[in-house]
Amino acid sequence: MSDVVHLRSYDDRSRDDEETREIVRATVELLREIPYSDITMAAISKRSGVSVGSLREQFWSKDAIVAEIYLHRLRAAPLDVDVDLGVQERMVAQFSHLVMLLADEPGLAAACSSALVGADPSVRSVRERIHAEYHRRVRTMLRSGAWPEVTQTLEFGLVGALVHASCGIDNFQQTADDLARMVATVLPDSR
């Protein structure tokens, strides 16, 4: 039996009141029905039953809502470290899980990609927290002793794969498989 360590996210602050849950629910529902480009703050307000003023007090834009949804889901994803596996196996398992995180919700995946690569200033702090979470996950899987360049290469590979999959270039499983090949190239297969 192998030792598995589960780690919670640091900075695990999240908005968790009824109004915010309604905003998130409404946004996800809308993303299942119409393209992200057609969603407006007014539509989210109407669907959630939260006034536009209250909505804007919490989120400056629909990009900010979508970025927060992704951050919450990312932080909720398990970070289990099976110390009996080699680094390559650990990294591939973690990356595969992260790529598949939104596979069943293509509208949300596309919205996340759009929101996170856009220039909306209200998304900047969320994007920084998402990057910090990716960095934490990569460093955890690598454990100690990895060169910073290796860490950065793996993080860039993950982000690129996530954008690639969410834009519909390949399906999520194909992207996870491609990312596994990239990991095998960057990391030696050793324990």
C-alpha positions, 0 to 999 in steps of 0.5 A, spaced: 500 500 500 502 506 498 502 513 502 498 518 499 498 525 502 492 530 500 494 537 500 489 543 501 490 549 497 493 555 501 489 562 500 483 558 500 478 564 501 472 563 497 466 567 497 460 562 499 454 566 501 447 565 498 447 570 493 454 568 490 452 561 489 446 564 485 450 568 481 455 562 480 449 557 478 446 562 474 452 563 470 453 556 469 446 555 467 447 560 461 453 557 459 450 551 458 444 554 453 448 560 450 455 562 447 459 566 452 459 572 447 451 573 448 451 573 456 451 579 459 451 582 466 444 583 465 442 576 463 446 573 469 442 578 474 435 576 471 437 569 472 440 569 479 435 574 481 440 578 484 440 586 482 445 588 477 447 593 482 449 587 487 452 583 482 456 589 480 458 590 487 461 582 487 463 582 480 465 587 475 464 583 469 462 576 467 469 575 466 471 576 473 465 571 475 467 566 470 474 566 472 472 565 480 468 559 478 474 556 475 479 558 481 474 555 485 473 548 481 481 548 480 482 549 488 476 543 489 480 539 485 484 533 489 491 534 490 493 527 492 501 525 492 502 518 491 509 518 494 510 511 491 509 513 484 515 516 480 515 524 478 513 523 471 507 518 473 505 523 479 505 529 474 501 526 468 496 524 473 495 531 476 495 534 469 490 529 466 485 531 472 486 538 471 485 538 463 479 534 464 476 538 470 471 542 465 471 536 459 464 535 461 462 543 460 465 545 454 461 552 454 464 553 461 471 551 458 471 556 452 468 562 457 474 560 462 479 560 456 476 567 454 476 570 460 483 568 463 486 571 456 482 577 456 485 584 458 479 585 463 483 588 469 478 585 474 480 578 472 488 580 474 488 578 481 484 571 480 489 570 474 494 571 479 491 566 484 490 561 479 497 561 476 499 560 484 495 554 484 498 551 478 505 553 481 503 549 487 501 543 484 507 543 479 512 544 485 508 539 489 508 533 484 516 535 483 517 535 490 524 538 492 530 539 487 527 541 481 530 546 477 526 552 476 526 552 468 523 545 469 517 547 473 516 553 469 516 549 462 511 544 465 506 550 468 507 553 461 505 546 458 499 545 462 496 552 461 497 551 453 494 545 454 488 548 457 487 553 452 488 548 447 482 544 449 478 549 451 478 552 444 476 546 441 482 544 437 482 537 440 478 534 445 480 534 452 482 527 452 487 528 446 489 534 449 491 530 456 494 525 452 499 530 448 500 533 455 503 526 458 507 526 452 510 533 453 511 531 461 515 525 458 519 529 454 521 534 460 521 529 466 526 523 466 522 516 468 525 515 475 523 515 482 
